[in-house]
């Protein structure tokens, strides 16, 4: 009986939480997500992440390989986003409307916000991951 009551309380709390969430325009959320996806150069990001995963899986077992691949993925997001932000003025000048910032899918301030969030996260994931500080910084102090 106790577990049934806890289940009902959990469902009630969950429904209350969902009801209290601010409603965001669905189109804006989708545009922002698509803008972030396109700005990170998703195809090359996926290729680099996959190659990193296969190398990590070859040298370690699967668990650390996923963490290493996630660190690579977050780093590639930062690289792609900063590249798009850096090229924004040039893309505007040359009317490259296929770029997410020029197309208006995402604003430069939104992209900066995601870069500010993802950069320290990526840094920490790589430093605290299975490769440790030596592997995470790319420096070998023994040489």
Secondary structure as UniProt FT lines:
FT   HELIX           2..20
FT   HELIX           26..39
FT   TURN            40..41
FT   HELIX           42..59
FT   HELIX           62..86
FT   HELIX           88..93
FT   TURN            94..95
FT   TURN            97..98
FT   HELIX           100..103
FT   HELIX           108..128
FT   TURN            130..131
FT   HELIX           132..137
FT   TURN            141..142
//
